[in-house]
Structure formats: structure tokens, C-alpha cells
Amino acid sequence: MIRIWLWPVVIALLSILGLVAGLVSEGLGDWLSWAALVVPVVIGCHGLARGRAAKQSPNAAMARPANRG
């Protein structure tokens, strides 16, 4: 069960950290805010790009073995 929720919880905590740092701090906190809030955006763009690449490739489902672990 923890394997399912580990990364969504990490992403949520990074987002909360970034939002709070952006609201209450100056200088280094602004940089921390940008760094923490860029991570979910990069992960989302990466997933979107992988999904589009899989749709465009007709043999993508057969090329990658299913991860059943």
C-alpha cells in the first residue's frame, strides 16, 4: 500500500513546501519556492510526453514488457 502512495505524497509535500516558502519568505525562500514548484510541473510534462509518444507508436504496447511487480 505504501508503494502506491509514496510518490504522490512526496509530490504533495513538495508542492506545499513551495507554496508556503513563496508566501512567507524572501530571497532564498523564493528560490526554494521555484525549485519545489517546478518538480510537479516537470513530472507532469514528462508523463504527458510519454503518453503522447506511446499513442503515436503503434507497437509501443508490445515493445515494453508489462511491469507486474
PALUM-121558 format. One record per residue: z, x, y of N, C-alpha, C, O, CB in turn. Coordinates in steps of 0.05 Angstrom, whole numbers, plus 5000, padded with zeros to 4 digits. Atoms other than C-alpha are relative to their C-alpha. Glycine has a CB too. Layout:
% residues N
<marnu n_c3="Z" n_c1="X" n_c2="Y" ca_c3="Z" ca_c1="X" ca_c2="Y" c_c3="Z" c_c1="X" c_c2="Y" o_c3="Z" o_c1="X" o_c2="Y" cb_c3="Z" cb_c1="X" cb_c2="Y"/>
...
This chain:
% residues 69
<marnu n_c3="5000" n_c1="5016" n_c2="4976" ca_c3="5000" ca_c1="5000" ca_c2="5000" c_c3="5000" c_c1="5017" c_c2="5025" o_c3="4987" o_c1="5010" o_c2="5045" cb_c3="5024" cb_c1="4981" cb_c2="5000"/>
<marnu n_c3="4999" n_c1="4984" n_c2="4976" ca_c3="5016" ca_c1="5056" ca_c2="5049" c_c3="4973" c_c1="5014" c_c2="5005" o_c3="4967" o_c1="5020" o_c2="5028" cb_c3="5022" cb_c1="5021" cb_c2="4997"/>
<marnu n_c3="5026" n_c1="4988" n_c2="4995" ca_c3="4947" ca_c1="5087" ca_c2="5038" c_c3="4982" c_c1="4982" c_c2="5016" o_c3="4965" o_c1="4991" o_c2="5031" cb_c3="4987" cb_c1="5007" cb_c2="4973"/>
<marnu n_c3="5017" n_c1="5019" n_c2="4985" ca_c3="4915" ca_c1="5024" ca_c2="5065" c_c3="5007" c_c1="5000" c_c2="5030" o_c3="4989" o_c1="4998" o_c2="5046" cb_c3="5003" cb_c1="4972" cb_c2="4988"/>
<marnu n_c3="4990" n_c1="5004" n_c2="4972" ca_c3="4957" ca_c1="5021" ca_c2="5129" c_c3="5004" c_c1="5026" c_c2="5015" o_c3="5010" o_c1="5025" o_c2="5039" cb_c3="5024" cb_c1="4984" cb_c2="5000"/>
<marnu n_c3="4993" n_c1="4975" n_c2="4986" ca_c3="4967" ca_c1="5095" ca_c2="5145" c_c3="4982" c_c1="5005" c_c2="5024" o_c3="4993" o_c1="5009" o_c2="5046" cb_c3="4997" cb_c1="5024" cb_c2="4980"/>
<marnu n_c3="5017" n_c1="4993" n_c2="4978" ca_c3="4906" ca_c1="5108" ca_c2="5188" c_c3="4998" c_c1="4978" c_c2="5022" o_c3="4998" o_c1="4985" o_c2="5045" cb_c3="4972" cb_c1="5005" cb_c2="4990"/>
<marnu n_c3="4999" n_c1="5020" n_c2="4978" ca_c3="4905" ca_c1="5041" ca_c2="5225" c_c3="5026" c_c1="5002" c_c2="5017" o_c3="5026" o_c1="4998" o_c2="5041" cb_c3="4998" cb_c1="4972" cb_c2="4989"/>
<marnu n_c3="4974" n_c1="4997" n_c2="4985" ca_c3="4979" ca_c1="5053" ca_c2="5243" c_c3="4999" c_c1="5025" c_c2="5018" o_c3="5008" o_c1="5025" o_c2="5040" cb_c3="5023" cb_c1="5002" cb_c2="4980"/>
<marnu n_c3="5003" n_c1="4976" n_c2="4984" ca_c3="4963" ca_c1="5124" ca_c2="5266" c_c3="4983" c_c1="4995" c_c2="5025" o_c3="4990" o_c1="5004" o_c2="5047" cb_c3="4988" cb_c1="5023" cb_c2="4983"/>
<marnu n_c3="5018" n_c1="5006" n_c2="4977" ca_c3="4906" ca_c1="5099" ca_c2="5310" c_c3="5014" c_c1="4982" c_c2="5020" o_c3="5011" o_c1="4986" o_c2="5044" cb_c3="4974" cb_c1="4986" cb_c2="4990"/>
<marnu n_c3="4985" n_c1="5017" n_c2="4982" ca_c3="4950" ca_c1="5044" ca_c2="5338" c_c3="5021" c_c1="5015" c_c2="5016" o_c3="5024" o_c1="5011" o_c2="5040" cb_c3="5014" cb_c1="4977" cb_c2="4985"/>
<marnu n_c3="4979" n_c1="4984" n_c2="4986" ca_c3="5006" ca_c1="5093" ca_c2="5355" c_c3="4987" c_c1="5018" c_c2="5021" o_c3="4998" o_c1="5022" o_c2="5043" cb_c3="5016" cb_c1="5017" cb_c2="4980"/>
<marnu n_c3="5014" n_c1="4983" n_c2="4980" ca_c3="4956" ca_c1="5140" ca_c2="5389" c_c3="4991" c_c1="4983" c_c2="5024" o_c3="4993" o_c1="4992" o_c2="5047" cb_c3="4975" cb_c1="5013" cb_c2="4987"/>
<marnu n_c3="5009" n_c1="5018" n_c2="4978" ca_c3="4929" ca_c1="5081" ca_c2="5430" c_c3="5024" c_c1="4993" c_c2="5018" o_c3="5022" o_c1="4994" o_c2="5042" cb_c3="4987" cb_c1="4975" cb_c2="4989"/>
<marnu n_c3="4976" n_c1="5007" n_c2="4984" ca_c3="4999" ca_c1="5060" ca_c2="5451" c_c3="5010" c_c1="5024" c_c2="5016" o_c3="5017" o_c1="5022" o_c2="5040" cb_c3="5023" cb_c1="4990" cb_c2="4981"/>
<marnu n_c3="4992" n_c1="4976" n_c2="4986" ca_c3="5017" ca_c1="5132" ca_c2="5469" c_c3="4982" c_c1="5005" c_c2="5024" o_c3="4991" o_c1="5012" o_c2="5045" cb_c3="4999" cb_c1="5025" cb_c2="4981"/>
<marnu n_c3="5019" n_c1="4995" n_c2="4979" ca_c3="4954" ca_c1="5139" ca_c2="5510" c_c3="5003" c_c1="4980" c_c2="5023" o_c3="5002" o_c1="4987" o_c2="5046" cb_c3="4972" cb_c1="4998" cb_c2="4990"/>
<marnu n_c3="4996" n_c1="5021" n_c2="4979" ca_c3="4965" ca_c1="5073" ca_c2="5547" c_c3="5026" c_c1="5005" c_c2="5016" o_c3="5026" o_c1="5003" o_c2="5041" cb_c3="5000" cb_c1="4972" cb_c2="4988"/>
<marnu n_c3="4974" n_c1="4995" n_c2="4986" ca_c3="5038" ca_c1="5089" ca_c2="5563" c_c3="4998" c_c1="5025" c_c2="5017" o_c3="5007" o_c1="5025" o_c2="5040" cb_c3="5023" cb_c1="5002" cb_c2="4980"/>
<marnu n_c3="5002" n_c1="4975" n_c2="4984" ca_c3="5022" ca_c1="5160" ca_c2="5585" c_c3="4983" c_c1="4996" c_c2="5025" o_c3="4988" o_c1="5007" o_c2="5046" cb_c3="4987" cb_c1="5022" cb_c2="4982"/>
<marnu n_c3="5017" n_c1="5006" n_c2="4977" ca_c3="4967" ca_c1="5134" ca_c2="5630" c_c3="5014" c_c1="4984" c_c2="5022" o_c3="5008" o_c1="4986" o_c2="5045" cb_c3="4975" cb_c1="4986" cb_c2="4992"/>
<marnu n_c3="4986" n_c1="5017" n_c2="4980" ca_c3="5014" ca_c1="5084" ca_c2="5663" c_c3="5022" c_c1="5014" c_c2="5014" o_c3="5027" o_c1="5009" o_c2="5037" cb_c3="5010" cb_c1="4976" cb_c2="4986"/>
<marnu n_c3="4975" n_c1="4990" n_c2="4989" ca_c3="5076" ca_c1="5125" ca_c2="5674" c_c3="5000" c_c1="5030" c_c2="5008" o_c3="5020" o_c1="5040" o_c2="5018" cb_c3="5021" cb_c1="4996" cb_c2="4981"/>
<marnu n_c3="4999" n_c1="4971" n_c2="4994" ca_c3="5055" ca_c1="5198" ca_c2="5683" c_c3="4977" c_c1="5009" c_c2="5017" o_c3="4957" o_c1="4995" o_c2="5020" cb_c3="5001" cb_c1="5016" cb_c2="4974"/>
<marnu n_c3="5020" n_c1="4987" n_c2="4984" ca_c3="5014" ca_c1="5244" ca_c2="5727" c_c3="4994" c_c1="5027" c_c2="4989" o_c3="5010" o_c1="5038" o_c2="4974" cb_c3="5010" cb_c1="5002" cb_c2="5030"/>
<marnu n_c3="5007" n_c1="4973" n_c2="5008" ca_c3="4978" ca_c1="5309" ca_c2="5716" c_c3="4995" c_c1="5003" c_c2="4970" o_c3="4975" o_c1="4993" o_c2="4960" cb_c3="5022" cb_c1="5019" cb_c2="5008"/>
<marnu n_c3="5004" n_c1="4995" n_c2="5029" ca_c3="4987" ca_c1="5330" ca_c2="5643" c_c3="5000" c_c1="4974" c_c2="4985" o_c3="4986" o_c1="4971" o_c2="4964" cb_c3="5022" cb_c1="5018" cb_c2="4990"/>
<marnu n_c3="5000" n_c1="5026" n_c2="5013" ca_c3="5002" ca_c1="5258" ca_c2="5624" c_c3="4973" c_c1="4986" c_c2="5001" o_c3="4966" o_c1="4972" o_c2="4983" cb_c3="5021" cb_c1="4983" cb_c2="5013"/>
<marnu n_c3="5027" n_c1="5011" n_c2="4998" ca_c3="4934" ca_c1="5237" ca_c2="5649" c_c3="4981" c_c1="5012" c_c2="4979" o_c3="4965" o_c1="4998" o_c2="4966" cb_c3="4988" cb_c1="5005" cb_c2="5028"/>
<marnu n_c3="5016" n_c1="4986" n_c2="5021" ca_c3="4902" ca_c1="5289" ca_c2="5603" c_c3="5008" c_c1="4990" c_c2="4972" o_c3="4991" o_c1="4986" o_c2="4955" cb_c3="5003" cb_c1="5030" cb_c2="5002"/>
<marnu n_c3="4991" n_c1="5010" n_c2="5026" ca_c3="4945" ca_c1="5265" ca_c2="5545" c_c3="4989" c_c1="4972" c_c2="4996" o_c3="4982" o_c1="4965" o_c2="4974" cb_c3="5031" cb_c1="5000" cb_c2="4999"/>
<marnu n_c3="5010" n_c1="5027" n_c2="5002" ca_c3="4924" ca_c1="5194" ca_c2="5560" c_c3="4970" c_c1="5000" c_c2="4992" o_c3="4963" o_c1="4985" o_c2="4974" cb_c3="5004" cb_c1="4985" cb_c2="5027"/>
<marnu n_c3="5028" n_c1="4999" n_c2="5006" ca_c3="4850" ca_c1="5211" ca_c2="5559" c_c3="4996" c_c1="5009" c_c2="4971" o_c3="4980" o_c1="4998" o_c2="4956" cb_c3="4985" cb_c1="5019" cb_c2="5019"/>
<marnu n_c3="5003" n_c1="4990" n_c2="5027" ca_c3="4857" ca_c1="5251" ca_c2="5495" c_c3="5008" c_c1="4980" c_c2="4979" o_c3="4995" o_c1="4976" o_c2="4958" cb_c3="5017" cb_c1="5026" cb_c2="4996"/>
<marnu n_c3="4990" n_c1="5020" n_c2="5020" ca_c3="4897" ca_c1="5197" ca_c2="5459" c_c3="4982" c_c1="4975" c_c2="4999" o_c3="4979" o_c1="4964" o_c2="4978" cb_c3="5028" cb_c1="4991" cb_c2="5007"/>
<marnu n_c3="5017" n_c1="5024" n_c2="4999" ca_c3="4850" ca_c1="5141" ca_c2="5481" c_c3="4971" c_c1="5005" c_c2="4991" o_c3="4956" o_c1="4987" o_c2="4985" cb_c3="5000" cb_c1="4988" cb_c2="5027"/>
<marnu n_c3="5027" n_c1="4993" n_c2="5009" ca_c3="4786" ca_c1="5179" ca_c2="5463" c_c3="4998" c_c1="4998" c_c2="4969" o_c3="4977" o_c1="4993" o_c2="4958" cb_c3="4992" cb_c1="5028" cb_c2="5010"/>
<marnu n_c3="5001" n_c1="4999" n_c2="5029" ca_c3="4805" ca_c1="5183" ca_c2="5389" c_c3="4991" c_c1="4974" c_c2="4988" o_c3="4973" o_c1="4974" o_c2="4971" cb_c3="5028" cb_c1="5007" cb_c2="4989"/>
<marnu n_c3="5010" n_c1="5025" n_c2="5012" ca_c3="4797" ca_c1="5109" ca_c2="5372" c_c3="4971" c_c1="4994" c_c2="5007" o_c3="4956" o_c1="4983" o_c2="4991" cb_c3="5017" cb_c1="4976" cb_c2="5010"/>
<marnu n_c3="5028" n_c1="5004" n_c2="4992" ca_c3="4731" ca_c1="5107" ca_c2="5411" c_c3="4982" c_c1="5017" c_c2="4982" o_c3="4961" o_c1="5007" o_c2="4973" cb_c3="4996" cb_c1="5006" cb_c2="5029"/>
<marnu n_c3="5016" n_c1="4982" n_c2="5017" ca_c3="4704" ca_c1="5167" ca_c2="5372" c_c3="4999" c_c1="4990" c_c2="4971" o_c3="4978" o_c1="4990" o_c2="4959" cb_c3="5011" cb_c1="5028" cb_c2="5001"/>
<marnu n_c3="4999" n_c1="5011" n_c2="5027" ca_c3="4726" ca_c1="5137" ca_c2="5306" c_c3="4982" c_c1="4975" c_c2="4998" o_c3="4968" o_c1="4972" o_c2="4978" cb_c3="5029" cb_c1="4993" cb_c2="4991"/>
<marnu n_c3="5017" n_c1="5024" n_c2="5000" ca_c3="4693" ca_c1="5071" ca_c2="5323" c_c3="4970" c_c1="5006" c_c2="5002" o_c3="4954" o_c1="4994" o_c2="4988" cb_c3="5008" cb_c1="4982" cb_c2="5023"/>
<marnu n_c3="5028" n_c1="4992" n_c2="4998" ca_c3="4628" ca_c1="5104" ca_c2="5344" c_c3="4990" c_c1="5013" c_c2="4975" o_c3="4967" o_c1="5009" o_c2="4967" cb_c3="4996" cb_c1="5019" cb_c2="5024"/>
<marnu n_c3="5008" n_c1="4987" n_c2="5025" ca_c3="4627" ca_c1="5146" ca_c2="5281" c_c3="4996" c_c1="4979" c_c2="4978" o_c3="4976" o_c1="4980" o_c2="4964" cb_c3="5023" cb_c1="5019" cb_c2="4991"/>
<marnu n_c3="5003" n_c1="5021" n_c2="5019" ca_c3="4637" ca_c1="5084" ca_c2="5238" c_c3="4975" c_c1="4983" c_c2="5005" o_c3="4961" o_c1="4975" o_c2="4987" cb_c3="5024" cb_c1="4982" cb_c2="4999"/>
<marnu n_c3="5024" n_c1="5015" n_c2="4993" ca_c3="4583" ca_c1="5047" ca_c2="5276" c_c3="4974" c_c1="5015" c_c2="4993" o_c3="4956" o_c1="5003" o_c2="4982" cb_c3="5000" cb_c1="4994" cb_c2="5030"/>
<marnu n_c3="5023" n_c1="4984" n_c2="5007" ca_c3="4534" ca_c1="5104" ca_c2="5267" c_c3="4996" c_c1="5002" c_c2="4970" o_c3="4973" o_c1="5000" o_c2="4961" cb_c3="5003" cb_c1="5029" cb_c2="5012"/>
<marnu n_c3="5002" n_c1="4999" n_c2="5029" ca_c3="4549" ca_c1="5109" ca_c2="5193" c_c3="4989" c_c1="4973" c_c2="4989" o_c3="4973" o_c1="4972" o_c2="4970" cb_c3="5027" cb_c1="5006" cb_c2="4987"/>
<marnu n_c3="5010" n_c1="5026" n_c2="5009" ca_c3="4538" ca_c1="5034" ca_c2="5185" c_c3="4971" c_c1="4996" c_c2="5006" o_c3="4957" o_c1="4984" o_c2="4989" cb_c3="5017" cb_c1="4978" cb_c2="5013"/>
<marnu n_c3="5028" n_c1="5002" n_c2="4994" ca_c3="4472" ca_c1="5036" ca_c2="5220" c_c3="4982" c_c1="5017" c_c2="4983" o_c3="4961" o_c1="5009" o_c2="4975" cb_c3="4995" cb_c1="5006" cb_c2="5030"/>
<marnu n_c3="5015" n_c1="4982" n_c2="5017" ca_c3="4449" ca_c1="5096" ca_c2="5180" c_c3="4998" c_c1="4989" c_c2="4972" o_c3="4977" o_c1="4992" o_c2="4959" cb_c3="5013" cb_c1="5028" cb_c2="5000"/>
<marnu n_c3="5001" n_c1="5012" n_c2="5027" ca_c3="4467" ca_c1="5060" ca_c2="5115" c_c3="4981" c_c1="4977" c_c2="4999" o_c3="4969" o_c1="4972" o_c2="4979" cb_c3="5028" cb_c1="4992" cb_c2="4992"/>
<marnu n_c3="5018" n_c1="5023" n_c2="5000" ca_c3="4428" ca_c1="4998" ca_c2="5136" c_c3="4971" c_c1="5009" c_c2="5001" o_c3="4954" o_c1="4997" o_c2="4989" cb_c3="5005" cb_c1="4983" cb_c2="5024"/>
<marnu n_c3="5027" n_c1="4991" n_c2="4997" ca_c3="4366" ca_c1="5039" ca_c2="5153" c_c3="4990" c_c1="5013" c_c2="4975" o_c3="4966" o_c1="5013" o_c2="4969" cb_c3="4998" cb_c1="5019" cb_c2="5023"/>
<marnu n_c3="5007" n_c1="4986" n_c2="5024" ca_c3="4366" ca_c1="5078" ca_c2="5088" c_c3="5001" c_c1="4980" c_c2="4976" o_c3="5023" o_c1="4971" o_c2="4970" cb_c3="5018" cb_c1="5024" cb_c2="4995"/>
<marnu n_c3="4999" n_c1="5020" n_c2="5022" ca_c3="4345" ca_c1="5032" ca_c2="5030" c_c3="5014" c_c1="5010" c_c2="4975" o_c3="5024" o_c1="4994" o_c2="4959" cb_c3="4972" cb_c1="4992" cb_c2="4994"/>
<marnu n_c3="4988" n_c1="4988" n_c2="5023" ca_c3="4372" ca_c1="5080" ca_c2="4978" c_c3="5028" c_c1="5010" c_c2="5005" o_c3="5039" o_c1="5025" o_c2="4989" cb_c3="4983" cb_c1="5022" cb_c2="4988"/>
<marnu n_c3="4974" n_c1="4990" n_c2="4992" ca_c3="4438" ca_c1="5093" ca_c2="5013" c_c3="5022" c_c1="4991" c_c2="4980" o_c3="5040" o_c1="5007" o_c2="4974" cb_c3="5007" cb_c1="4991" cb_c2="5028"/>
<marnu n_c3="4980" n_c1="5010" n_c2="5019" ca_c3="4478" ca_c1="5050" ca_c2="4965" c_c3="4999" c_c1="5014" c_c2="4974" o_c3="5019" o_c1="5019" o_c2="4961" cb_c3="4997" cb_c1="4970" cb_c2="4996"/>
<marnu n_c3="5003" n_c1="4986" n_c2="5025" ca_c3="4450" ca_c1="5086" ca_c2="4905" c_c3="5006" c_c1="5030" c_c2="5003" o_c3="5013" o_c1="5043" o_c2="4984" cb_c3="4973" cb_c1="4996" cb_c2="4988"/>
<marnu n_c3="4997" n_c1="4971" n_c2="4996" ca_c3="4455" ca_c1="5156" ca_c2="4936" c_c3="5029" c_c1="5008" c_c2="5000" o_c3="5036" o_c1="5029" o_c2="4990" cb_c3="4987" cb_c1="5008" cb_c2="5026"/>
<marnu n_c3="4971" n_c1="4994" n_c2="4999" ca_c3="4530" ca_c1="5153" ca_c2="4948" c_c3="5015" c_c1="4987" c_c2="4977" o_c3="5012" o_c1="4962" o_c2="4973" cb_c3="5012" cb_c1="4992" cb_c2="5027"/>
<marnu n_c3="4983" n_c1="5013" n_c2="5021" ca_c3="4577" ca_c1="5142" ca_c2="4889" c_c3="5022" c_c1="4984" c_c2="5012" o_c3="5032" o_c1="4991" o_c2="5034" cb_c3="5011" cb_c1="5022" cb_c2="4981"/>
<marnu n_c3="4979" n_c1="5018" n_c2="4990" ca_c3="4627" ca_c1="5087" ca_c2="4898" c_c3="5027" c_c1="5014" c_c2="4997" o_c3="5033" o_c1="5026" o_c2="4976" cb_c3="5001" cb_c1="4974" cb_c2="4985"/>
<marnu n_c3="4973" n_c1="4988" n_c2="5001" ca_c3="4697" ca_c1="5112" ca_c2="4915" c_c3="5020" c_c1="4979" c_c2="4991" o_c3="5027" o_c1="4961" o_c2="5006" cb_c3="5008" cb_c1="5012" cb_c2="5028"/>
<marnu n_c3="4982" n_c1="5020" n_c2="5012" ca_c3="4743" ca_c1="5073" ca_c2="4870" c_c3="5027" c_c1="5011" c_c2="4995" o_c3="5042" o_c1="5000" o_c2="4979" cb_c3="4989" cb_c1="4990" cb_c2="4974"/>
<marnu n_c3="4975" n_c1="4987" n_c2="5004" ca_c3="4803" ca_c1="5118" ca_c2="4875" c_c3="5020" c_c1="4990" c_c2="5017" o_c3="5043" o_c1="4998" o_c2="5016" cb_c3="4999" cb_c1="5028" cb_c2="5002"/>
